[in-house]
Amino acid sequence: MEEFEIRESFYALYFNTKLDVVGYRKIADGGLDGVMVDMRLIMSSALLCNATRIAVAHYVR
């Protein structure tokens, strides 16, 4: 029998002014009940790739 794991992940996508994707990053992983997100990671990554817009996504697998 195969063991499986359910986890939550939080991603950030970074865009320029033309809405081209200039970067993405997995911000955090969590368990069944939630995921802790550090806003400093989101913002510092946006600054490093010169993003003007940010989209975030919450993914359960």
C-alpha positions in Angstrom: 0.0 0.0 0.0 1.3 3.4 -0.9 1.5 6.1 1.7 0.3 9.6 0.7 0.6 13.0 2.2 -1.7 16.0 2.1 0.1 19.3 2.3 -0.7 22.9 1.7 1.6 25.2 -0.2 1.6 28.9 -0.7 3.1 30.4 -3.9 3.7 33.9 -5.2 3.8 35.0 -8.8 5.5 38.2 -9.8 4.6 40.3 -12.9 6.0 43.4 -14.6 3.8 46.3 -15.9 3.0 44.4 -19.1 1.7 41.4 -16.9 4.6 39.2 -18.1 5.6 36.7 -15.4 9.1 37.8 -14.1 9.3 35.2 -11.4 7.6 32.8 -9.0 8.5 31.4 -5.6 7.1 28.8 -3.2 6.7 30.8 0.0 5.8 28.1 2.5 4.5 24.6 3.1 2.0 23.6 5.7 -0.1 20.8 7.0 -3.8 20.0 6.9 -4.9 23.0 9.0 -2.9 25.8 7.5 0.3 27.3 6.3 2.3 30.1 7.9 3.2 32.9 5.4 6.0 35.4 6.0 5.2 38.6 4.1 8.9 39.6 4.1 9.6 36.7 1.8 6.9 37.8 -0.6 8.0 41.4 -0.7 11.7 40.8 -0.8 11.3 38.4 -3.8 9.2 41.0 -5.5 11.9 43.6 -5.1 14.6 41.3 -6.3 12.8 40.6 -9.6 11.5 44.2 -10.0 7.9 43.1 -10.0 5.1 45.7 -10.1 2.3 43.2 -9.4 2.0 40.1 -7.2 -0.5 37.3 -7.3 -0.6 34.7 -4.6 -2.0 31.1 -4.7 -2.8 28.5 -2.1 -2.5 24.9 -3.3 -3.6 21.7 -1.5 -2.1 18.5 -2.8 
